[in-house]
Structure formats: structure tokens, C-alpha cells
């Protein structure tokens, strides 16, 4: 049993890190959906109304972001849209890594160092994923005409 404990801990940390990297793209839609859902619940929509409103708001946020990313005519505007999605993912990456670091090590300095490294890793991963989702520039750009 002593052999399986550390292996299970390592496997679970690996699973949660994979889950964090996979779901970091959806940090902004999740935050918007959660905020709108809580607002709807507190204004009297009930549990089901809050859940449905939150899911609709989160889906709309992701859809609007994808639509804006696809039809943004300038590269700086695409970068701004991508950064709007990367910023909450950075905060989520820092918080998740800090939670894992608090479990693993007692030193506050090392917790912060690993948390910043985790935030940077999640930010870069989210940026790369959204850059891959971005539509290429207008047709014909970059071709040499002879």
C-alpha cells in the first residue's frame, strides 16, 4: 500500500494539471456564466433558472469570442480578444498551482515561485490554443507577386 500512495498522488496531480490545461481556454466563459447565473439566482430566477441563464451566458461568451476572433480585421484586435481569454486563464493557473504547491511544500517563497511558473505555463498554453483558433489574415497576404 505504501507503493501505491505516492503513485496515486502523482497520477492525480498529473490528471488535474492536464484538466487545468484543457479547461483553461474556457476560464472566461465559465466566469461569465457563473457570475450571470449567480445574479439570476439572487434576483429570483431559482436554481434551474440560474443554471440555464449561466450556461447560456457562458456559451454566448465563448461563441461571441470565436465570432469576433474569426471576423476581426486587424491583428492587434485579434491579439486583444485572445488576451481577454488568456487573462482569466492566467489567474486560474496561478490559483490552481498555488493550491497544489501549498500541499506539496511548506516554504511560501517556493509556493509563489511554482505558482508563477504554473501561471506562465497555463497562459502560454491558452495563448497557443487561441492563436490556433484564430482565422488567418485576408487571402493573398504574404504572397510574392511577380
N, C-alpha and C positions, 0 to 999 in steps of 0.2 A: 504494500500500500504506500510505502514511503517513496517508491519509484514513480507511481502514477500521480501523486500530488503535484510535484513540480512540473511534470509534463502537461498535466491538465491546466495548470496556471499559465504556462507558456502558450498552449493551444488557445486558451480563452482570450489572452491578451492579443494574440495574432488575429483571432476572429474579430474582436472588437476593433482592432486597427483597420482591418480590411473593411468592416462595416462602416467605420468612420470615413475612410477614403471614398467609399462608394456613395455614401449618403451626403457627403459634404456639398455636393453640387446642389442639393435641394435644401440647404440651410435657409436661404432667404424665403422661398415659398413656404417652408414649414413655419418659419417665424411669423410671416404674414398671416398664414392660415390659423395658427394658434392665437394670435392677437385678435383677429376678426372673430374667430369662434368664441373666445372668452368674452369679447364685447357683446356679441349676440346673446350669449347665455346670460350675462348680467343685465341685459336690457329686457329680459323676459321671454326669450325665444325658446327656452327649455333646453334640455340636454340634446335631444335629437336635432332641434333647430340650430343649436350652436355647432354641433358636429358637421351638419350639412353645409352650413354657412362657411365654416372654417375650411372644409375640403374644397368647396367651390372657390373660395378666395385664394387658397394655395395653388390650385390648378390654374386659375386665371393668372396669377402672378407668374407662374412658370411659362404659360402659354404666351402671355404678353412679352415676357423677356425673350422667348425664342423668336416671336414675330418681329420684335424690334431689332434683334440681332441679325435676322435674315434680311431685313429691308433697310438697315442703316447705311446711308450712302458714304459716310466718311469713316476712315479707320479710327480716328480719335473717338468718335461716337460709339463704335463697337467696343473699343477699349473701356470706355466709361461704363457701358452696360455690363461688360464682363466683370469689371471691378465692383459693381454693385452686388453681384452674386458672390464674388470672392471674399469680400469683407466679412459677411456673417460666417462664412466657412472658416475664415482665419480665427475668429473668436471661438467658434465651436471646436476647432482643432486645438487651440490653446487650452480651453477648459477641459476637454477630454484627456489630453496628455497630462495636464496638471493633476487630474484626478487619479490617473494611473501612477504618476510619479509620487504622489503622496502615499500611496500604498507601498511602493517599492523602496523608497529611500527617506530617511529622516531629515537630511540636510535641505534647508529651504533654498539655498543657493543653487544646488543641483536640481531641485524641483523646478525652479524657474528656468534654468538653462535647458533642461529637457522639454519643458513646456514651450519655450520659444522655438526650439528645433522642431517640435511637433506641429506648431502653428505654421511655420515656414513650409514644412512638407505638405501639409493639407492645402495651404494656399497655392503652392506650385502645382499640385495635382489638380485642384479645381480650376486653376487658370488654364492648364493644358487641356482639360476636358472641354471647357467652354470655348477655347480657341479652336478646337477641333469641330465644335458645333457651329462656329461662325461661318457664314457663307463667304465664298471667295469674292474678291473685288469684281468690278464690272468686266465683262468679257472684252478681250482684246488688250488688256493691260499687261505690260511686260513683254509683249511680242516685238521682235525687231522687224520693222517693215523695210523692205528693200527696194 
